[in-house]
Amino acid sequence: MIDYITAHYDDLAKAALEHLQIVLVTLAISLVAAACLTIICSYSSKITKFTLGLFSMVYSIPSLALFALLIPLTGLGKTTAITVLVIYNQYLLLQNFLAGLDEVDQSIVEAAAGMGMTPVEVLVKIKLPLSKGAFIAGIRIAMVATVSIATIAASINAGGLGTILFDGLRTMNSAKIFWGSLLSALLAVFIDWLLGFAERIWK
């Protein structure tokens, strides 16, 4: 095991950086999309139920099946992987974002409205700051899931640590299986710890 990492540390570092790139790009796109959907859903319970129901249904689809469905449209590679990851994240993020907004004390919202604040001002100045704990929790869950599913995305040539893992499975190379699995797990643990630390600070 040690011999492999000594001889192939550059391959492992490249795969880890590719994996991290997929995760960070997915995070950026997911947050923008989830923020827009959250604002839209915050004004209509019907839209909220429909949107959450739709993303819940999509989230139940196995990742490999969703990859296969999108390959004819977006091809093999990172584009398909990131698209699927962003779609999956919408359910996790939207659910937590809306739950955070719903937990804001209604008396505070009514007081802000009584002071002349518009619905947009109430959302931006009152609800969002008071919901930041739930927002970070949602991001934390989504990112750990993203790291895991991004590993599977190597099966469609998206790159990342899954490339090392799947190559090891194909060739029965225990060192590749070990390091591919371990680094994926360590990346998930690190991101979870980092966002957990941020959650504790911003509460």
C-alpha positions in Angstrom: 0.0 0.0 0.0 2.8 2.4 1.0 4.8 1.5 -2.1 1.8 2.4 -4.4 1.3 5.9 -2.9 5.1 6.5 -3.0 5.2 5.6 -6.7 1.9 7.1 -7.8 1.3 10.1 -5.5 1.1 12.4 -8.5 -1.8 10.3 -9.9 -3.6 10.3 -6.6 -3.1 14.1 -6.2 -4.4 14.7 -9.7 -7.5 12.5 -9.1 -8.1 14.2 -5.7 -7.9 17.7 -7.3 -10.3 16.6 -10.1 -12.7 15.3 -7.5 -12.5 18.5 -5.5 -13.1 20.6 -8.6 -16.3 18.6 -9.4 -17.5 19.1 -5.8 -16.8 22.9 -5.8 -18.3 23.6 -9.2 -21.3 21.6 -8.2 -21.6 23.5 -4.9 -21.5 26.9 -6.7 -24.1 26.0 -9.2 -26.3 24.2 -6.7 -26.3 27.2 -4.3 -27.4 29.6 -7.0 -30.1 27.3 -8.2 -31.3 26.5 -4.7 -31.3 30.2 -3.7 -33.5 31.1 -6.7 -35.9 28.2 -6.0 -36.1 29.0 -2.3 -37.1 32.6 -3.0 -39.8 31.4 -5.5 -41.1 28.8 -3.1 -41.2 31.1 -0.1 -44.1 33.0 -1.7 -46.3 30.0 -2.5 -47.1 26.8 -0.6 -48.4 25.1 -3.8 -45.1 25.8 -5.6 -43.2 24.5 -2.6 -45.2 21.2 -2.5 -44.8 20.7 -6.2 -41.1 21.5 -6.3 -40.2 19.4 -3.3 -42.3 16.5 -4.6 -40.6 16.7 -8.0 -37.1 16.8 -6.6 -37.9 14.1 -4.1 -39.0 11.9 -7.0 -35.8 12.6 -9.0 -33.7 12.1 -5.9 -35.1 8.5 -5.6 -33.6 7.7 -9.0 -30.3 5.8 -8.7 -27.4 7.9 -9.8 -26.2 5.5 -12.5 -29.7 5.5 -14.0 -29.8 9.3 -14.1 -26.3 9.4 -15.6 -27.5 7.0 -18.3 -30.6 9.2 -19.0 -28.5 12.3 -19.5 -25.6 10.9 -21.5 -27.5 11.1 -24.8 -28.1 14.9 -24.1 -24.8 15.9 -22.4 -22.4 13.1 -23.3 -19.8 11.4 -21.2 -17.7 13.4 -18.7 -17.9 16.1 -16.1 -20.9 18.0 -17.7 -23.2 15.1 -17.1 -21.8 14.4 -13.7 -22.1 18.0 -12.5 -25.6 18.2 -14.0 -26.8 15.1 -12.1 -25.1 16.3 -8.8 -26.7 19.7 -9.1 -30.2 18.1 -9.6 -29.7 15.8 -6.6 -28.5 18.7 -4.4 -31.7 20.7 -5.1 -33.8 18.4 -3.0 -31.3 18.4 -0.1 -30.7 22.1 -0.2 -34.3 23.2 -0.9 -35.7 21.0 1.9 -33.3 22.5 4.5 -33.5 26.1 3.2 -37.3 26.1 3.3 -37.3 24.4 6.7 -35.0 27.1 8.0 -37.3 29.8 6.8 -40.3 28.2 8.3 -38.7 28.0 11.7 -38.3 31.8 11.9 -40.6 33.1 14.7 -43.7 34.4 13.0 -44.0 37.3 15.5 -40.6 38.6 14.3 -41.8 38.5 10.7 -45.1 40.3 11.6 -43.2 42.9 13.6 -40.9 43.6 10.6 -43.9 43.9 8.3 -45.5 46.2 10.8 -42.5 48.5 10.6 -43.1 48.9 6.8 -40.7 46.3 5.4 -41.6 44.8 2.1 -41.8 41.0 1.7 -38.4 41.0 0.0 -36.8 43.1 2.8 -38.3 40.7 5.4 -36.8 37.8 3.5 -33.4 39.3 3.1 -33.0 41.2 6.4 -34.9 39.0 8.8 -35.6 35.4 7.5 -32.3 34.7 5.8 -30.0 35.8 8.7 -32.1 33.8 11.2 -32.0 30.7 9.0 -28.3 30.5 8.4 -27.8 27.5 10.7 -30.3 25.4 8.7 -28.7 26.7 5.5 -25.2 25.5 6.6 -26.7 22.1 7.7 -28.3 21.7 4.3 -25.1 22.5 2.5 -23.2 20.1 4.8 -25.5 17.2 3.9 -25.5 18.0 0.2 -21.7 18.3 0.0 -21.0 14.9 1.7 -23.5 13.3 -0.7 -21.8 15.1 -3.6 -18.4 13.6 -2.7 -19.9 10.1 -2.6 -21.8 10.4 -5.9 -18.9 12.1 -7.6 -16.9 8.9 -7.0 -19.5 6.9 -8.9 -19.4 9.5 -11.7 -16.0 8.2 -12.7 -17.9 5.4 -14.4 -18.9 7.9 -17.1 -15.4 9.4 -17.5 -15.9 12.3 -15.2 -12.5 11.8 -13.5 -11.8 12.1 -9.8 -11.0 9.6 -7.2 -13.5 7.1 -8.5 -11.1 6.6 -11.5 -8.5 5.1 -9.2 -11.2 3.0 -7.4 -12.9 1.6 -10.5 -9.5 0.9 -12.2 -8.6 -1.0 -9.1 -11.8 -3.0 -9.2 -11.3 -3.8 -12.9 -7.8 -5.0 -12.4 -8.2 -6.4 -8.9 -5.5 -4.1 -7.7 -6.0 -3.9 -3.9 -3.8 -0.8 -3.5 -5.8 1.2 -6.0 -9.1 0.1 -4.3 -7.7 1.0 -0.9 -6.4 4.4 -1.8 -9.3 5.4 -4.0 -11.8 4.5 -1.2 -9.7 6.0 1.6 -9.1 9.3 -0.1 -12.8 9.6 -1.1 -13.8 8.9 2.5 -11.2 11.4 3.9 -12.4 14.1 1.5 -16.0 13.6 2.6 -15.0 13.6 6.3 -12.9 16.8 5.8 -15.7 18.7 4.1 -18.2 17.5 6.7 -15.8 18.7 9.5 -15.2 22.0 7.8 -18.9 22.8 7.3 -19.7 21.6 10.8 -17.1 24.0 12.1 -18.7 26.8 10.1 -22.1 25.8 11.3 -21.0 26.1 15.0 -19.4 29.5 14.4 -22.4 31.0 12.5 -25.1 29.8 14.8 
